[in-house]
Amino acid sequence: AMLSASYYTRLEADLARGQFAPQSSLLSGFFCVFAGPQEERADAIKRRVAAILATYLEGISYARLLRTDAQMRDTTSMEWYAQWTRYEDPDTLLTASMSPAERRAVLIFASFHCNGYLRQRAVRKLPDYPATLPFIALRLWDCVPEVRREAAHAFERHLPQATDREVIETLPLFLGRPQRDTDPASLLTLLEPRLNGNRALFEQILADPLRRVRQFGITTLRTFLPTRCNEMLSHRLACEPDPYLRRRIFQTLLDSGQDLGFLYDRLLRDKYPPNRLLALQSLHRDDPAAGETMARSLLLDKNARVRYAAQQLVLRHEPAFDLPAFYRGRVGESPLLVLAEVDGSWSSEDTLWIEPFLDHPRPAICRAAMAALMRLDPWRYVSRIRAMLDSPQHGIAQTAARLLRRLPLL
């Protein structure tokens, strides 16, 4: 059946009101117009919708690309006024008046369509247009095997002419995609002709603003550029803003067996505590004496896990080391950390110098003192802690309630 006159009237009204931007669910609804007949009124509207699709795709982000692809299939229907299976050649969706960018946009949206036959035929056409590699790559994880095979052929055909930017924009798709019947490792071989030994491309990948792109580069650099991997990762470590990726870089370098002495100083000052912990453990493994010296300097680290690891390393080298005395001697410079280290190795006599901190103006120090006293001598301080339930400081009152709830377990 043909599209009705009322459909065109309603669509023209929507276009006039500007209700097309920038929701992909509305764009998918407008796609129905391309199933209309080849006639003057329909062709004019097709051109207008194609221009909207082209504008929408300009600089589309990775997240929006995935969202649009999913919404297109959620909000389109095979029961529209056309049987999409009859479109053997997706070029019949186009009109002579469309610009190359508009024709490209229509075919890209056709590759998102809910009808698998249309997706397959559209992705076959995409290599004929520039900057389509990311959209082709998206179909490598399609739910229909025939579409996936067609996408693999199209990817191989378009890759030699793709720009470096196109290649980089496909990389997030190779991390964390849903696993259907497709092995990402086997798909990675599709990129091998461009990645293998390509230092200039990997330098762009490692410096890309998108975290997922940098993660891809860090993960695959040793596979495609083994002779330059350690050098490039060591350089990247100094400027990588993401703490998790810094950890991955460091772990990759550790696994390579390279001497990392020049990196330890930087990593032991890393803002991310797991990186400091990994650096301390690795330094101690490579140089126990240097590791023990560094462990002493980390006994006052802000992170409890790092402090605990430092304590264990110090005690391993000097079992008689008096940790309570060490922390008592530094209560003036770091009262919060000292109070946090009060545990079973301390005596109830330590409550005498801890008790004044209950009146400290900093709520965090007051709360740490409350917890320390309730660990050392809970029955002696239970009434004082109960009175702090009425504290105007919400955090102090919350800490008092928590400690009192735990009291029967002490």
Number of C-alpha atoms within 10 A of each C-alpha: 10 10 17 10 10 9 12 16 11 11 19 14 12 13 17 10 9 10 13 21 14 13 12 21 19 16 24 24 15 21 20 17 22 24 21 20 15 15 9 9 11 18 21 15 19 27 22 15 23 29 18 20 27 20 16 17 17 10 8 12 12 17 9 12 18 15 13 21 21 16 20 23 16 13 15 21 18 13 8 13 15 18 13 19 11 10 16 12 12 22 14 12 20 21 19 8 12 18 15 11 17 23 22 24 25 26 26 24 23 25 29 28 27 20 17 20 19 23 26 25 21 28 31 23 18 24 22 13 16 15 19 23 27 20 23 28 24 21 25 24 25 21 15 16 17 14 24 23 16 19 29 21 17 22 26 16 16 20 19 10 13 17 13 15 14 17 20 21 20 19 21 19 20 19 13 9 12 13 10 12 12 16 10 18 9 9 15 13 12 16 16 13 13 16 21 16 17 14 16 10 17 25 14 16 26 21 15 16 10 15 17 19 23 23 23 19 25 22 15 15 25 16 14 19 17 13 12 13 20 19 11 17 22 17 10 18 20 12 10 17 11 13 16 14 19 24 20 17 21 22 15 18 18 15 9 12 8 10 10 16 12 9 15 17 15 13 23 20 12 17 10 16 19 18 22 24 23 19 26 26 20 18 23 18 12 14 12 15 13 13 20 24 14 19 27 15 11 21 24 22 17 13 16 15 14 22 21 18 17 26 19 15 22 21 15 12 12 11 10 9 13 11 17 16 10 13 21 18 12 13 15 10 10 15 19 20 21 24 23 16 21 23 13 9 11 16 12 13 10 16 19 9 10 21 16 11 19 20 12 13 9 11 16 14 21 24 23 23 26 26 20 23 25 21 20 21 16 19 13 12 16 18 11 13 23 15 11 19 18 13 13 9 11 12 15 22 18 16 19 24 16 12 19 19 10 10 14 7 6 12
